[in-house]
Amino acid sequence: MFSKKYLFLLVGLISLNYAFSQLQASTFTPDPEYKSYHWDETPKLHDLSASEQKMGMVVVKDKRIIEYYLKDGDIIMYVTHHKIFRVNSDKAIEEVNTVYIPMPDGVTLEDVEARSVSKDGKITTLNSANIKEVDNYENMGRYKIFAIDGIEQGSEVEYLYTVSQPSRKSGTEYIRINSLHKYLSVDIFSPPALIFDSKSYNGFPDMITDTVMTSKHHIYCEGIDIKGFDKEDYSLEEGALMRMEYKYAYNANGDPGERIDTWSDFCQSIFSVLEKGTSKSDVKIAKKVVDTMKLTTLNLDDKIRKIESSIKTTIALKEEVTGKNSGELETILANHVADEFGLLKLYNQLFTSAGIKHEIVLTTNRFDKPFDGDFDSWTYLQKYLFYFPESGKYMAPMELASRYGFPPADWTCQQGLFMHPVTIGKDYTTGVGQVRDISTNDWKQNQNNLFETAKFDLDMGVANIHYKNTLTGYEAYEIPLIYSYSSDQEKKDLVEKLIQYVFADAKPTNVNVTGYKENELFHQPFVLEADLSTNSVLEQAGPKFLFKLGELIGPQNQLYDDTTRHTPVENHYNKGYHRELTFEVPDGYTITNLSAVNMDVYHETNGERDMEFHSYYKTDGNKIIVTIDEDYRQIHYPVNMYENYRKVINASADFNKVVLFIEKKSNP
């Protein structure tokens, strides 16, 4: 059976190995670069300015050498890291006093050195006996780990190591430490015929081609005084970091002008593998399965939902599946298990048999690395989607918590590679593709609507509340599925957890939950309704009572820090919150500060609101109905709109603090 890992090896490394095979055995092979790269034999503290000495940490040097090296007729990679840190705080010491070297299968540690230089010039070197190997460090795989001794505030910490590993055709380099980098350099070396291309993002220095060196192909970059900044709330997180992508792009031994491993190459390869992996028996089995589903009377959406539900409720996804005929549809359906490629094949064949037009899409999680269609690195091909052009909707075949129309939000609102097969002649099937935008849903589809009706028992200091929360789209996401798979006690615990997020002392009764069954997921709203009593929102202060109205909407995020913003706002999805808070004013009492409810904070583009927090009230006899509409209609907001975004976010936090005064009426 093809695992996803094997699939990418098959369609992704063929041309690299072919290029390597074209290198003549008699070709002169210089020593690898790391052999001639050394640190200073007599280290001393580097000169820093007065302001730099006050920084918690300064990255004095960050040098990386990546080399594709011909050894014994094969290409391996040597990867070298040389880093020097000045640490001026306890936090910085804690960050760098231990070095972690990942050692997955096939990786060998070739050389390692480490030392510290105290502010008084004392040098403490690494004792190699202190290097420990951990088989599965924090469930992240095998690591070599060692601590560096002799570190104090004002010290410098330095380490230099090289690993060898199986070659890969593309890669990514990040700047992950958000401190000032006094000097950064990256070098990529390869045999002269293997030409690499690169692209830099978010301020990472651009790579330059070395036109002098002839014994190797060499691209490199250097950066001076690169300023980092901490990750910001409501940003792209990892996707906002400085990074550089590189890929093997041309083979000088072949056609030096023909780009290698393009999007088109991948499309052709994946459909070639799909075609070869699908037998006549698979086609017959798929047709039989579709016939038993009785789809002909259903509309397009319901056809897709039924196929998706059938697979996701009966076929378990495993990383790798082995065994005789494990990749055949008959075996998958009988054993109820498949790897990613098996599931891809199953969905693809069922949709084809049902006459449902579809395209396979590959993209990324934009919070890890936004897809860039202008740089054809296959490192972007990470997440599978199906796109249905007749409905304009997407489905994530491997994601159990997701359903048709609502793929993982972090995969949308960016580009992806859209692919479909074409048949040439009678027997040859290949793939064609195009980079296009992956659309996102309208904000009105992602709603968190809250309806609460409160009556007060002033003698007991209690508010009796009927609570109803309606969630749709991404605002529900995993909750209905978790609820549906839970035991009765787990269901009760989940309901209490959701309600106690707003009312910590509540013990809900008369609970009613709908919208969690398989045929309702992402098709019907998830609704939680209950009665509760709480004394957390009512407090007596002398002759009057304080009604903490704002707490009825639950805790709110806030952005009161007004520091300079560096990155655009990036929401996981667009969304809206509608709340209706109704309460009865007790006989003989009045509310003396109802105007505190009124808020209207918003931003408009071309006369239309793109975000808002709007709250207002109306009266109906002794009833007060407070209505709140809060929405963020866009996923992206540029840096110049951050201040508006911050004000809207803070408006919800400000409303959370609204307290109304319930006072006795004055005698006429």
C-alpha positions in Angstrom: 0.0 0.0 0.0 1.2 3.5 -0.7 1.5 5.7 2.4 1.6 9.4 1.9 5.3 9.3 2.7 5.9 6.7 0.1 3.8 8.5 -2.5 5.9 11.7 -2.1 9.1 9.6 -2.3 7.9 8.0 -5.4 6.7 11.1 -7.2 9.2 13.5 -5.6 12.6 11.9 -5.6 12.7 10.2 -9.0 14.2 13.2 -10.9 16.7 13.9 -8.1 18.0 10.4 -8.1 18.2 10.5 -11.9 20.2 13.7 -11.8 22.5 12.2 -9.3 23.0 9.1 -11.5 24.2 11.4 -14.3 27.1 12.6 -12.2 30.1 10.8 -13.4 32.0 8.7 -10.9 35.2 10.2 -12.1 34.0 13.7 -11.3 36.3 15.5 -8.9 34.5 15.8 -5.5 35.9 18.4 -3.1 35.8 17.8 0.6 32.5 18.8 2.2 32.4 22.4 3.4 32.0 21.5 7.1 35.4 19.9 7.1 37.1 23.2 6.6 34.8 25.3 8.7 35.9 25.9 12.3 35.2 28.2 15.2 37.8 30.5 16.7 40.4 28.6 18.8 40.7 31.5 21.3 37.2 32.9 21.8 36.4 36.2 23.5 33.3 38.1 24.1 32.1 40.1 21.1 31.7 43.8 21.3 28.1 44.9 21.7 26.6 48.4 22.0 25.3 49.7 25.3 21.7 49.1 24.2 22.5 45.6 23.0 24.0 44.7 26.3 20.7 45.6 27.9 18.8 43.1 25.7 17.8 39.8 27.3 19.5 37.9 24.5 21.4 38.8 21.3 22.2 36.2 18.6 25.7 37.2 17.8 26.1 34.6 15.1 23.7 32.3 13.3 25.5 30.4 10.5 24.0 27.5 8.6 25.6 25.4 5.9 23.5 22.9 3.8 25.5 20.8 1.4 24.3 18.2 -1.1 27.4 15.9 -1.3 28.3 13.1 -3.7 29.5 10.2 -1.5 30.0 6.6 -2.6 27.8 7.1 -5.7 24.9 8.6 -3.7 24.0 12.1 -2.6 23.7 12.8 1.1 23.2 16.1 2.9 25.5 17.7 5.5 23.8 20.3 7.6 25.9 22.5 9.9 24.7 24.9 12.6 27.0 27.4 14.3 25.4 29.7 16.8 26.7 32.2 19.4 24.4 33.8 21.9 25.0 36.6 24.4 22.7 36.0 27.3 21.9 38.9 29.6 19.0 37.5 31.6 18.0 34.4 33.4 15.2 33.7 30.8 17.8 33.8 28.0 20.1 31.4 29.9 17.2 29.0 30.3 16.5 29.2 26.6 20.0 28.3 25.3 21.8 26.4 28.1 20.6 23.1 26.6 21.0 22.0 23.0 18.6 19.7 21.3 19.7 18.0 18.0 16.9 16.1 16.3 18.1 12.6 15.1 15.3 11.0 13.0 16.0 7.8 11.1 18.9 8.1 8.8 20.5 11.0 10.6 24.1 10.7 11.9 25.9 13.2 14.1 29.2 13.9 12.4 30.7 16.5 14.7 29.8 18.5 17.7 31.4 21.2 19.8 30.1 23.5 22.5 31.4 26.0 25.1 30.6 29.0 27.1 32.7 32.2 27.7 31.9 34.0 30.9 32.0 37.7 31.2 35.4 37.3 32.9 36.7 35.3 29.9 36.6 31.9 31.5 36.0 29.2 28.9 34.0 26.0 29.7 33.9 23.4 27.0 31.5 20.5 26.4 32.3 17.2 27.9 31.2 14.7 25.2 30.3 12.2 27.9 27.4 14.5 28.8 25.7 14.1 25.5 22.6 12.0 26.0 20.4 10.2 23.5 16.7 10.2 24.1 14.6 7.8 21.9 11.4 9.8 22.0 11.9 13.2 23.5 8.4 14.7 24.4 6.9 12.5 21.7 8.9 14.3 19.0 11.3 11.5 18.1 14.9 10.7 18.8 17.2 13.6 20.0 20.7 14.1 21.2 20.7 16.5 24.1 23.4 18.2 26.1 23.7 21.0 28.6 26.3 23.8 28.3 28.0 24.6 31.7 29.5 27.8 33.0 26.8 30.2 31.9 25.9 33.3 33.8 24.4 36.7 32.8 26.8 38.4 30.4 28.2 35.1 29.1 28.3 33.9 25.5 27.1 30.4 24.6 28.4 28.8 21.5 27.8 25.5 19.7 28.8 24.0 16.4 27.5 20.7 15.0 27.1 18.9 11.7 24.7 16.0 10.9 24.5 13.9 7.8 21.1 12.8 6.5 19.3 11.5 3.4 19.0 14.1 0.8 15.8 15.9 0.2 14.9 18.1 -2.8 13.6 21.1 -1.0 13.5 22.6 2.5 12.7 25.6 4.7 14.9 27.7 6.9 13.3 29.8 9.6 14.4 32.6 12.0 12.6 31.3 15.1 14.4 33.2 17.9 12.8 36.6 18.1 16.0 38.4 19.3 18.4 40.7 17.5 20.5 38.7 15.0 23.8 40.6 14.7 24.9 38.2 11.9 23.0 35.6 9.9 24.3 33.6 7.0 23.0 30.6 5.1 25.0 28.7 2.5 23.7 25.9 0.2 26.3 23.9 -1.7 25.6 21.2 -4.3 27.5 19.5 -7.2 27.8 21.9 -10.1 25.0 20.3 -12.1 22.4 20.5 -9.4 21.1 24.0 -9.4 19.0 25.3 -6.5 16.5 28.1 -6.4 15.1 30.0 -3.4 12.7 32.6 -2.2 12.6 34.6 1.0 9.7 35.8 3.1 8.9 38.2 5.9 12.3 39.9 5.9 14.5 36.8 5.6 17.6 38.0 3.5 17.4 37.1 -0.2 19.7 34.3 -1.4 22.4 35.2 -4.0 24.1 32.9 -6.6 27.9 32.7 -6.2 29.3 33.4 -9.7 32.9 32.8 -8.7 32.9 29.2 -7.3 33.1 26.6 -10.0 33.8 23.4 -8.1 30.3 23.5 -6.5 27.0 25.3 -7.1 26.6 27.8 -4.3 23.8 30.1 -3.2 24.1 32.1 0.0 22.7 35.0 2.0 24.0 37.3 4.7 22.1 39.5 7.1 23.3 42.1 9.5 21.4 43.4 12.6 18.1 41.6 11.8 15.6 42.6 14.4 13.1 40.1 15.6 9.8 40.6 17.4 7.6 38.5 19.6 4.7 36.5 18.2 1.7 38.8 18.2 -1.9 37.9 19.1 -4.2 37.4 16.1 -1.3 36.9 13.7 -0.2 34.2 11.3 1.9 32.7 14.2 4.6 30.4 12.6 3.5 31.7 9.2 4.6 35.2 10.1 8.2 34.2 10.9 11.1 35.1 8.7 11.8 32.1 6.4 13.5 31.0 3.2 12.3 28.2 0.9 14.8 26.4 -1.4 14.4 23.6 -4.0 16.4 21.7 -6.5 15.2 23.5 -9.7 17.5 22.7 -12.6 19.8 20.0 -13.9 22.7 21.3 -15.9 23.5 17.8 -17.2 20.1 17.7 -18.9 18.3 20.8 -20.3 19.6 23.6 -18.1 16.6 25.8 -18.9 14.0 23.2 -18.0 12.6 23.7 -14.5 12.4 20.5 -12.4 9.5 19.4 -10.2 7.0 22.0 -11.3 3.4 22.0 -10.2 2.6 20.3 -13.5 5.2 17.6 -12.8 3.5 16.8 -9.5 0.0 16.7 -11.1 1.2 14.3 -13.7 3.0 12.1 -11.2 0.2 11.8 -8.6 -2.4 10.9 -11.2 0.0 8.4 -12.8 0.3 6.8 -9.3 -3.5 6.9 -8.8 -4.1 5.4 -12.2 -1.5 2.6 -11.7 -2.9 1.9 -8.2 -6.5 1.5 -9.4 -7.5 -1.8 -10.9 -10.5 -2.8 -12.8 -11.7 -4.6 -9.7 -11.5 -1.3 -7.8 -13.7 0.4 -10.4 -16.2 -2.4 -10.1 -16.2 -2.3 -6.3 -16.7 1.5 -6.3 -19.6 1.2 -8.7 -21.2 -1.4 -6.4 -20.8 0.7 -3.3 -22.3 3.8 -5.0 -25.3 1.7 -6.2 -26.0 0.5 -2.6 -26.0 4.1 -1.4 -29.0 4.9 -3.6 -27.8 8.4 -4.4 -29.9 9.1 -7.5 -32.7 10.8 -5.6 -30.4 13.1 -3.6 -29.2 16.5 -4.5 -25.5 17.2 -5.0 -24.7 18.3 -1.5 -26.5 15.3 0.0 -24.7 12.9 -2.3 -21.3 14.2 -1.2 -22.3 14.2 2.4 -23.5 10.6 2.2 -20.3 9.4 0.7 -18.2 11.4 3.1 -20.2 10.2 6.1 -20.0 6.6 5.0 -16.3 6.6 4.8 -15.6 8.7 7.9 -17.8 6.5 10.1 -16.5 3.1 8.8 -12.9 3.5 7.6 -10.1 4.3 10.1 -7.1 6.3 9.0 -3.7 4.9 9.8 -0.3 6.3 8.9 0.8 3.1 7.2 -1.1 -0.1 6.3 0.6 -3.3 5.3 -0.6 -6.7 4.2 -1.5 -8.5 1.0 -3.8 -6.4 -1.3 -4.1 -3.8 1.5 -4.4 -1.0 -1.2 -7.3 -2.5 -3.0 -10.8 -1.1 -2.3 -12.3 -4.5 -1.5 -9.6 -5.0 1.2 -10.0 -1.4 2.6 -13.8 -1.8 2.8 -13.5 -5.3 4.4 -10.8 -4.3 7.0 -12.2 -0.8 7.6 -8.7 0.7 7.6 -6.6 2.7 5.1 -3.6 5.1 4.9 -3.9 8.5 3.4 -3.3 7.3 -0.2 -5.9 4.5 0.3 -8.5 7.0 1.5 -7.7 9.4 -1.4 -8.1 6.6 -3.9 -11.4 5.5 -2.2 -12.9 8.9 -2.2 -11.7 9.7 -5.7 -13.2 6.4 -7.1 -16.5 6.8 -5.3 -17.0 10.4 -6.5 -16.1 9.3 -10.1 -18.5 6.4 -10.0 -21.3 8.7 -8.7 -20.7 11.1 -11.5 -19.7 13.9 -9.1 -17.2 16.4 -10.6 -14.3 17.0 -8.3 -10.7 18.1 -8.1 -8.0 17.1 -5.7 -6.4 20.1 -4.0 -3.1 20.2 -2.0 -2.2 23.1 0.3 -0.8 24.0 3.7 -1.9 25.2 7.1 -1.4 29.0 6.5 -0.6 29.4 10.2 2.4 27.2 9.7 3.4 28.3 6.2 1.1 30.1 3.7 0.9 28.5 0.3 2.9 30.4 -2.4 1.9 29.4 -5.9 4.7 31.5 -7.3 7.4 29.2 -5.9 6.8 25.6 -6.8 8.4 23.9 -3.8 6.6 20.6 -3.0 7.0 21.4 0.7 3.8 23.3 0.2 1.9 20.1 -0.8 0.8 19.0 2.7 -3.0 19.0 3.2 -5.5 17.2 1.0 -8.8 18.7 0.0 -11.5 17.8 -2.5 -13.1 20.7 -4.4 -16.5 20.4 -6.1 -16.8 23.0 -8.9 -20.6 22.6 -9.2 -21.1 23.6 -5.6 -18.0 25.7 -5.0 -17.4 23.8 -1.7 -14.6 21.8 -0.2 -14.1 18.7 1.8 -11.2 17.5 3.8 -11.0 13.7 3.3 -8.5 12.9 6.1 -10.1 15.1 8.8 -12.6 13.3 11.0 -13.8 16.4 12.8 -14.5 18.3 9.5 -17.4 17.8 7.1 -18.3 18.9 3.6 -18.4 22.7 3.2 -16.2 23.2 6.3 -12.7 22.0 5.7 -10.2 23.1 8.4 -10.4 26.9 8.5 -6.6 27.3 8.6 -6.3 25.6 5.2 -8.6 28.1 3.5 -8.3 31.8 2.5 -5.1 31.1 0.6 -3.8 29.4 -2.5 -3.7 25.7 -3.3 -2.8 23.4 -6.2 -6.1 22.2 -7.9 -5.7 19.0 -9.9 -7.8 16.7 -12.1 -7.1 13.8 -14.5 -7.1 14.0 -18.2 -7.1 10.9 -20.5 -5.0 11.1 -23.7 -6.0 8.5 -26.2 -7.5 5.3 -24.8 -5.0 4.2 -22.2 -2.9 7.1 -20.9 -4.2 9.2 -18.0 -2.2 12.1 -16.6 -3.0 15.1 -14.4 -3.3 18.8 -15.0 -3.3 21.5 -12.4 -3.6 25.1 -11.6 -2.8 27.3 -8.6 -6.0 29.0 -7.5 -7.5 30.6 -4.4 -9.2 28.5 -1.8 -12.2 30.4 -0.8 -13.6 30.7 2.7 -17.2 30.7 3.9 -19.3 33.8 4.4 -19.0 35.1 8.0 -22.7 34.6 8.5 -22.1 30.8 8.3 -19.9 30.9 11.5 -22.2 32.1 14.2 -22.1 31.9 18.0 -25.6 33.1 19.0 -26.6 33.4 22.7 -30.1 33.9 24.1 -30.5 34.3 27.8 -33.6 35.2 29.8 -33.0 36.1 33.5 -35.3 36.6 36.4 -34.1 37.8 39.8 -34.7 36.6 43.3 -33.4 39.6 45.2 -34.1 38.0 48.6 -31.8 35.1 47.7 -29.4 37.1 45.6 -29.9 34.7 42.7 -30.5 35.1 39.0 -32.5 32.3 37.4 -31.5 32.0 33.8 -32.8 30.2 30.7 -29.7 29.7 28.6 -29.6 28.9 24.9 -26.5 28.8 22.8 -26.6 28.1 19.0 -23.4 27.4 17.2 -22.9 27.1 13.4 -20.0 26.4 11.1 -16.5 26.8 12.5 -17.9 28.1 15.8 -19.1 24.6 16.5 -16.5 22.5 14.7 -15.3 19.7 17.0 -17.9 20.1 19.7 -20.8 18.2 18.1 -18.5 15.3 17.1 -17.0 15.1 20.6 -20.5 15.2 22.1 -21.8 12.5 19.8 -19.0 10.1 20.7 -19.2 10.7 24.5 -20.8 8.6 27.2 -23.8 9.9 29.1 -21.6 11.1 31.9 -19.1 12.7 29.5 -22.0 14.5 27.8 -23.1 15.8 31.1 -19.6 16.9 32.0 -19.2 18.6 28.6 -22.4 20.6 29.0 -21.4 21.7 32.5 -18.0 22.8 31.2 -19.5 24.9 28.4 -22.0 26.6 30.7 -19.6 27.0 33.6 -17.2 28.8 31.2 -19.8 31.7 31.6 -21.3 30.9 35.0 -18.8 29.2 37.2 -21.3 28.2 39.9 -24.0 26.9 37.6 -25.5 23.4 37.8 -27.6 23.2 34.6 -30.9 21.4 34.6 -33.5 20.7 31.9 -30.7 20.2 29.4 -31.5 19.8 25.8 -28.9 19.3 23.1 -29.5 19.0 19.4 -27.4 19.1 16.2 -24.8 16.5 17.1 -25.9 13.5 15.1 -23.9 12.3 12.1 -26.5 13.5 9.5 -26.6 16.9 11.2 -22.9 17.8 11.5 -22.2 21.2 9.9 -25.7 20.9 8.3 -27.8 21.8 11.3 -26.7 24.1 14.2 -25.5 22.7 17.4 -27.9 23.9 20.1 -27.4 23.7 23.9 -30.3 24.8 26.0 -30.6 24.6 29.8 -31.9 26.3 33.0 -29.5 27.4 35.6 -29.3 29.5 38.8 -26.3 31.6 39.7 -25.4 34.1 42.4 -22.3 35.2 40.5 -24.0 38.1 38.6 -26.1 39.7 41.3 -24.6 41.5 44.3 -26.2 43.7 47.0 -24.6 47.0 47.8 -26.5 48.8 50.5 -30.1 49.5 49.3 -29.3 48.7 45.7 -28.3 45.6 43.7 -25.5 45.3 41.2 -26.4 43.3 38.1 -23.3 42.2 36.3 -24.9 42.2 32.9 -21.6 42.0 31.0 -20.7 38.7 32.6 -23.7 37.0 30.8 -21.6 36.9 27.6 -18.7 35.2 29.3 -15.0 36.1 29.4 -13.7 38.1 26.5 -10.3 38.5 24.8 -8.7 41.9 25.1 -5.9 43.9 23.4 -5.3 46.8 25.8 -1.5 46.8 25.1 -0.9 49.5 22.6 2.6 48.5 21.5 3.6 48.9 17.9 2.1 46.3 15.6 4.4 44.5 13.2 2.2 41.9 11.4 -1.3 42.0 9.9 -4.3 40.6 11.8 -5.0 37.0 10.8 -8.2 35.3 12.1 -8.6 31.6 11.8 -12.0 32.3 10.2 -14.5 35.1 9.9 -17.4 35.0 12.3 -20.3 36.7 14.1 -21.7 36.8 17.6 -25.3 37.7 18.2 -26.6 37.9 21.8 -30.0 38.7 23.2 -30.0 39.2 26.9 -33.5 39.6 28.4 -34.3 40.3 32.0 -37.2 41.4 34.1 -36.9 44.4 36.4 -38.4 43.4 39.8 -41.6 45.1 40.9 -40.8 48.3 42.7 -37.4 48.7 41.2 -35.8 50.5 38.3 -32.5 50.4 36.4 -30.8 53.7 36.8 -27.9 53.4 34.3 -29.2 51.6 31.2 -27.3 53.9 29.0 -24.1 52.0 30.0 -25.4 49.3 27.7 -25.1 51.4 24.5 -21.9 50.9 22.6 -21.1 51.1 18.9 -17.5 50.5 17.8 -16.9 49.6 14.2 -14.9 50.1 11.1 -16.2 50.7 7.6 -14.8 50.1 4.1 -16.6 51.9 1.3 -19.5 52.5 3.6 -19.9 48.9 4.7 -19.0 47.6 8.1 -16.2 45.0 8.1 -16.1 44.6 11.9 -18.2 45.9 14.8 -19.3 45.6 18.3 -22.8 47.1 18.6 -24.9 46.8 21.8 -28.2 48.5 22.6 -31.4 48.0 24.5 -35.1 48.3 24.3 -37.9 48.0 26.9 -41.1 46.0 26.8 -43.0 46.7 30.0 -40.9 45.6 32.9 -38.6 43.6 30.4 -35.3 44.9 29.1 -33.9 43.3 26.0 -30.2 43.9 25.4 -29.0 43.1 21.9 -25.4 42.7 20.9 -23.9 42.1 17.5 -20.2 41.5 17.2 -18.7 40.4 14.0 -15.4 40.1 12.1 -16.3 39.8 8.5 -12.8 39.4 7.2 -10.0 37.0 7.9 -7.2 39.4 7.0 -6.9 42.9 8.4 -3.8 44.9 7.3 -1.5 46.5 9.9 -3.0 49.9 9.2 -6.4 48.6 10.4 -5.0 47.0 13.6 -6.0 49.9 15.8 -9.6 49.6 14.6 -9.5 45.9 15.2 -8.1 46.4 18.7 -10.9 48.8 19.6 -13.6 46.4 18.5 -12.0 43.5 20.5 -11.7 45.8 23.5 -15.3 46.9 23.2 -16.4 43.3 23.9 -14.0 43.2 26.9 -15.4 46.6 28.1 -19.0 45.3 27.8 -18.0 42.3 29.9 -17.5 44.8 32.7 -20.9 46.5 32.4 -22.8 46.5 35.7 -26.3 47.8 36.0 -27.8 49.4 39.2 -31.1 47.9 40.3 -32.6 50.5 42.7 -35.9 51.0 44.5 -38.2 53.4 42.8 -38.7 56.7 44.6 -42.1 57.3 46.2 -44.2 59.6 43.9 
